[in-house]
């Protein structure tokens, strides 16, 4: 197991190196150059030249790339031209909100999707199967922002059961430790703050979970149906093993590899920022902030966040690879 983990970690090095090359090329292929992204179309030749000198863009390309790698290694992502704050600071303040929202959404998607997919496969052709397939199609087809507006209008504005915006009620005066509001409330034993932060996650979490839930249901169903037709399952049933034993040891474990892949991909996508959901609920995550930075041509924010999210996505896929070795030990020796 240790050698498998080390081998996967070593494989990350060329991946991250390739990502840095692509990001650096993108930086230098922007229309008009990075100075245009920072100054806009109204920059004078003098200000453009000054920006190029300050950024070191007048030096040889390899020197610029070496400096770029050095800055990335120090987590020096520059300063936002919009907020005038360090990009790393903005990330550390906003990314915890996106992580909390992603965790809630994926817990809902996985907790409901795998059981529904399995039951639909076991009852193929029956009502539950048709209902699961039809529900998953609806979940994929409904736009996330539309579902978010519907949930907000009904359960927040009309019924008043949930808050309509934000990550936490500002009147609570909660203590900040990690910027993970739920965890901060638990760590400081401010249970009302933790509960309020969790309550703010319910509606956006449901909206964000709709598409991953639909995908996980369909993939689990298809994977379980495929495994149920395998000879080893029929052999286990013929030996007189209980349904619980067959389900746990033979069906679910062998059906989980494609499901784990889907979960990893969906988690990576959500961690990259749920722009529409965060915008509808005025949720201060990275998605809404990056969308605003795009409209403002805030180049340092875009460059830094793309690199960080790429690293996060790679690490999520590493965890998926490690889960393969737990689900199927044969993966370790391939």
C-alpha positions, 0 to 999 in steps of 0.5 A, a space after each residue: 500500500 505504501 509503495 502504491 501511494 508513493 508511486 501515485 505521488 511521484 506521478 503527480 510531479 509531471 502532471 503539476 509541471 505540465 499544468 504550470 507550463 499550460 498556465 504560463 503559456 496561457 498567461 503569455 497568449 492573452 490578447 494584448 498580453 497580461 498588461 492589457 488584462 490588468 489595465 484594460 483597453 485604455 492603458 497608455 503605452 507608458 503604463 503598459 511598458 511600466 507594467 511589463 517591467 514590474 512583472 518582468 515580462 521584458 526578460 527572457 522567457 525561461 527567466 520568466 518561467 523560472 520566476 513563475 515556478 518560484 512564486 508558485 512554490 512560495 504560494 505567492 500568487 500576486 495581488 488582486 487588482 480589484 480588492 488590492 489584497 493578496 490572492 492567497 489571502 482571498 483564497 484562504 478566506 473563500 475556499 473553506 466556504 466552497 469546501 463546506 458546500 461541496 461536502 454537504 452536496 456530495 454527502 447528499 449525492 452519495 448518501 442517496 445516490 448509491 442506495 437508490 442506484 443499487 435498489 433500482 438495479 435489484 428491482 429492475 423493471 419495477 416502479 422504483 427502477 423507473 422512478 429512479 431513472 426518471 428522477 435522475 433524468 429530471 435532476 440532470 435536465 433541470 438547470 442548477 440556478 433554476 432549482 436554486 431559485 425555486 428552493 430559495 423562493 419556496 423554503 426561504 422567502 415564502 415559508 421562512 424555514 431556511 436563510 436565503 443568503 450568506 454563510 452565517 447570520 452576522 449578528 451571531 458574532 462567531 469566533 473565526 479560527 479556520 474560516 470553516 464556519 461549522 468546524 469553527 463553531 464546534 472547535 470553540 463550542 459555539 454550538 449556535 454558530 455551528 448550527 446556523 452555519 450548517 442551516 445556511 448550507 442546506 438549500 445551496 447544498 440541495 441545489 448543488 447535489 442535484 446533478 451529482 446525485 442523478 449521475 451517481 444513481 445512473 452509474 451505480 445502477 448500470 454498474 450493479 446490473 453489470 456485476 449481477 450478471 457475472 458468474 461469480 455472483 451466481 456462484 455465490 448465490 448457488 452456494 447458499 450465501 445470504 443476500 447480505 453477504 452477496 451484496 456486501 462482498 460480491 456485488 457492491 465492492 465490485 460495482 464501486 470502481 466506476 462509482 468512485 471515479 464518478 464521485 471523484 470527478 463530481 467532487 473536483 468539479 464542485 470544488 472548482 467553484 459553484 458559480 451559479 449556486 453561490 451567486 443565487 444564495 450570495 454564498 461567499 465561496 470562490 465560484 462567485 469571486 472568480 466569476 466577478 474577477 473574470 468580468 473585472 479582468 482581475 488577472 492575478 486572481 484568475 492565474 492564482 485560482 486556476 493553478 490552485 484549483 488544478 492542484 486541488 483537482 489533481 489531489 482529488 483524483 489521487 484520493 480516487 486512485 487510493 480508493 481503488 486500492 482499497 476497493 480492489 486490492 488487485 489495483 495495487 499490483 497492476 
